[in-house]
Amino acid sequence: MTTESNQTIAVIGAGAMGRGIVQLFAQSGHRVKFYDTSEAAVAAAHAFVTDMFDSKVDKGRVSREEADQALANLVPCTQLGDIADCDIVVEAVLEDLEVKRGLFAELETVVSPSAVIASNTSSLLIADIAARCKHPERVAGLHFFNPVPVMRVVEIISSVRTAAVTVDRLKACIDTTGHRAVLAQDQPGFLINHAGRGLYTEGLRILEERAASHDQVDLLMREAAGFRMGPFELLDLTGLDVSSKVMQSIYDQFQQEPRFRPSSIIPPRVAAGLFGRKTGEGWYQYPDGKKLEPAGAGETCPTLSDNCSVWIDPEAEDHAELSALSQKAGARLAQSPDDASLLLVQPWGIDVSQACADLDLDASRCVAVDPLPSLEMRRTLMLSPITRAQSRDDAAAILGADNAPYTIISDSPGFVVQRMLATIVNIGTNIAQRGIASVEDIDDAVRIGLGYPAGPLALGDSLGPHRVMQILEGMQRVTGDPRYRPSHWLRRRAQLGESLTTGEAARG
Ligand SMILES: NC(=O)c1ccc[n+]([C@@H]2O[C@H](COP(=O)([O-])OP(=O)(O)OC[C@H]3O[C@@H](n4cnc5c(N)ncnc54)[C@H](O)[C@@H]3O)[C@@H](O)[C@H]2O)c1
């Protein structure tokens, strides 16, 4: 009898994804039939998976016996009809709606009426793929990430017609692999590609505004926000040719939602072939395949000017630390902005120009210090368009007085880290608001699938929902851009003093 742990799974399409899916199911004890219109692709996938298991044996990760057992599960097929006895079909052919639609209609005539048919599509709607099926209730999405055995998260996508039992069967099957199955609705980008929009689009916005350079954004996201990679390093990894299409497609599918608006600085780069690692040049250069670190990404600390006096906004989050650093650097603390050669402020969601207008300060003497994440991490100093070189250097001398690293950027509502994190949280909370996935699934999917240090809702809780609101409202006030309007999920919980992830409010 077939159980959850010894199913017959058919994988259609034996390319980059198909072969990884074959490997994962074979090592999880399932019999795996795989078919491709190209016989060479079937043979290549067979050889690839065999090599993968041999190499696992060589590295001592599995025994020869375990590898042989997994390899015995592989059944290469030469015709579509060979998969007739399968329990589950996973389609991983090229990303073309007509090809997938035709294939799904044909699959229904080949497999048994009880078989589940799933697509690994990244960007097409499941309902569209199932449009010619007689039984769309047994069709769902099963979205793996590349490389499949390593990326331990799988999205199971329900279309408006998918039956609950179809989802249950796919989930039970994925549970046998050790990957985390997350459930998502049939919406553009599903869960993970939807949640990933914030990092890219906001990074590009910062660059467009010339608030910071691409390498400064990446540096701050790594060293201040704790991400493994910044948006531009990630774009170089995935390839701008691929990422630009995903950006445009998700924006269009969401009916030009401003939160997902792609940037006009992308098409000229795509046209010029600056795709990233694969073409040797993207945002960075890759001579011999290795990233060339741009010169001058860090800052060298200047010396404090004679008679420097500093006024620190009494509302500043890190008032005590900034006072101590000023004294350590040799500056005199001033009680009034009128008596100081340097004014330090720590605004939330707004830029230095707006802070100076709000507080009636002289912008030529003013420098802002990002209170996020804290002064323990790489610090961000932000200048107004008229901040004097002397005030900039004095601020740098103070913020570098304990040899901590810092980055100086131009005027930007929400610096870099504030606006990046607030955008990520806002999009994540909107996914929850729309019921595309549960709170737990959103956070796990983003952590595992995108490698963020925390999921967007947990991130929002650690910043504080009220603080995230403050940043977004500040950004919206300064820019007038509706992309920064807070989601209802976030606003309501911030107003009610509730967590984004736990308690009654997180459920609905
Ligand atoms: N590459 C990724 O990072 C990635 C990640 C997640 C999902 N996906 C999705 O997975 C699917 C496959 O992507 P890939 O990168 O493996 O593509 P690929 O080009 O490496 O492989 C596609 C394979 O499908 C075969 N094929 C084409 N038409 C077929 C048909 N009618 N029947 C059987 N085989 C057919 C081709 O011969 C080819 O071997 C796409 O839908 C893609 O969007 C890709």
The ligand as an SDF file (V2000), in Angstrom:
LIG
                    3D

 44 48  0  0  0  0  0  0  0  0999 V2000
   15.5200   27.9780  -11.9540 N   0  0  0  0  0  0  0  0  0  0  0  0
   15.0130   28.4320  -10.8040 C   0  0  0  0  0  0  0  0  0  0  0  0
   15.7100   29.0280   -9.9740 O   0  0  0  0  0  0  0  0  0  0  0  0
   13.5670   28.1730  -10.4860 C   0  0  0  0  0  0  0  0  0  0  0  0
   13.1400   28.2740   -9.1420 C   0  0  0  0  0  0  0  0  0  0  0  0
   11.8090   27.9690   -8.8250 C   0  0  0  0  0  0  0  0  0  0  0  0
   10.9350   27.5960   -9.8460 C   0  0  0  0  0  0  0  0  0  0  0  0
   11.3780   27.5370  -11.1310 N   0  0  0  0  0  0  0  0  0  0  0  0
   10.4010   27.1030  -12.1500 C   0  0  0  0  0  0  0  0  0  0  0  0
   10.6610   25.7410  -12.4460 O   0  0  0  0  0  0  0  0  0  0  0  0
   10.3360   25.4730  -13.8110 C   0  0  0  0  0  0  0  0  0  0  0  0
   11.5390   24.8720  -14.5040 C   0  0  0  0  0  0  0  0  0  0  0  0
   12.6190   25.7730  -14.4260 O   0  0  0  0  0  0  0  0  0  0  0  0
   14.1190   25.2950  -14.7050 P   0  0  0  0  0  0  0  0  0  0  0  0
   14.9840   26.4070  -14.2530 O   0  0  0  0  0  0  0  0  0  0  0  0
   14.3310   23.9310  -14.1780 O   0  0  0  0  0  0  0  0  0  0  0  0
   14.1070   25.2500  -16.3120 O   0  0  0  0  0  0  0  0  0  0  0  0
   15.0980   24.4570  -17.2700 P   0  0  0  0  0  0  0  0  0  0  0  0
   15.0880   25.2020  -18.5520 O   0  0  0  0  0  0  0  0  0  0  0  0
   16.4020   24.1950  -16.6070 O   0  0  0  0  0  0  0  0  0  0  0  0
   14.3670   23.0470  -17.5080 O   0  0  0  0  0  0  0  0  0  0  0  0
   13.1390   22.9260  -18.1450 C   0  0  0  0  0  0  0  0  0  0  0  0
   13.0610   21.5350  -18.7620 C   0  0  0  0  0  0  0  0  0  0  0  0
   11.7240   21.3150  -19.2130 O   0  0  0  0  0  0  0  0  0  0  0  0
   11.8080   20.5370  -20.4120 C   0  0  0  0  0  0  0  0  0  0  0  0
   10.5230   20.6670  -21.1060 N   0  0  0  0  0  0  0  0  0  0  0  0
   10.0620   21.7160  -21.8330 C   0  0  0  0  0  0  0  0  0  0  0  0
    8.8020   21.4630  -22.2580 N   0  0  0  0  0  0  0  0  0  0  0  0
    8.4710   20.2420  -21.7850 C   0  0  0  0  0  0  0  0  0  0  0  0
    7.2940   19.4420  -21.8720 C   0  0  0  0  0  0  0  0  0  0  0  0
    6.2030   19.8570  -22.5290 N   0  0  0  0  0  0  0  0  0  0  0  0
    7.2920   18.2360  -21.2570 N   0  0  0  0  0  0  0  0  0  0  0  0
    8.3870   17.8000  -20.6010 C   0  0  0  0  0  0  0  0  0  0  0  0
    9.5320   18.5100  -20.4970 N   0  0  0  0  0  0  0  0  0  0  0  0
    9.5670   19.7130  -21.0740 C   0  0  0  0  0  0  0  0  0  0  0  0
   13.0100   21.0860  -21.1240 C   0  0  0  0  0  0  0  0  0  0  0  0
   13.4990   20.1410  -22.0790 O   0  0  0  0  0  0  0  0  0  0  0  0
   13.9790   21.3300  -19.9700 C   0  0  0  0  0  0  0  0  0  0  0  0
   14.8160   20.2110  -19.7360 O   0  0  0  0  0  0  0  0  0  0  0  0
    9.8540   26.7920  -14.3950 C   0  0  0  0  0  0  0  0  0  0  0  0
    8.4500   26.8410  -14.2980 O   0  0  0  0  0  0  0  0  0  0  0  0
   10.4910   27.8290  -13.4910 C   0  0  0  0  0  0  0  0  0  0  0  0
    9.7760   29.0370  -13.4420 O   0  0  0  0  0  0  0  0  0  0  0  0
   12.6670   27.8000  -11.4760 C   0  0  0  0  0  0  0  0  0  0  0  0
  1  2  1  0
  2  3  2  0
  2  4  1  0
  4  5  1  0
  4 44  2  0
  5  6  2  0
  6  7  1  0
  7  8  2  0
  8  9  1  0
  8 44  1  0
  9 10  1  0
  9 42  1  0
 10 11  1  0
 11 12  1  0
 11 40  1  0
 12 13  1  0
 13 14  1  0
 14 15  2  0
 14 16  1  0
 14 17  1  0
 17 18  1  0
 18 19  2  0
 18 20  1  0
 18 21  1  0
 21 22  1  0
 22 23  1  0
 23 24  1  0
 23 38  1  0
 24 25  1  0
 25 26  1  0
 25 36  1  0
 26 27  1  0
 26 35  1  0
 27 28  2  0
 28 29  1  0
 29 30  1  0
 29 35  2  0
 30 31  1  0
 30 32  2  0
 32 33  1  0
 33 34  2  0
 34 35  1  0
 36 37  1  0
 36 38  1  0
 38 39  1  0
 40 41  1  0
 40 42  1  0
 42 43  1  0
M  CHG  2   8   1  16  -1
M  END
$$$$
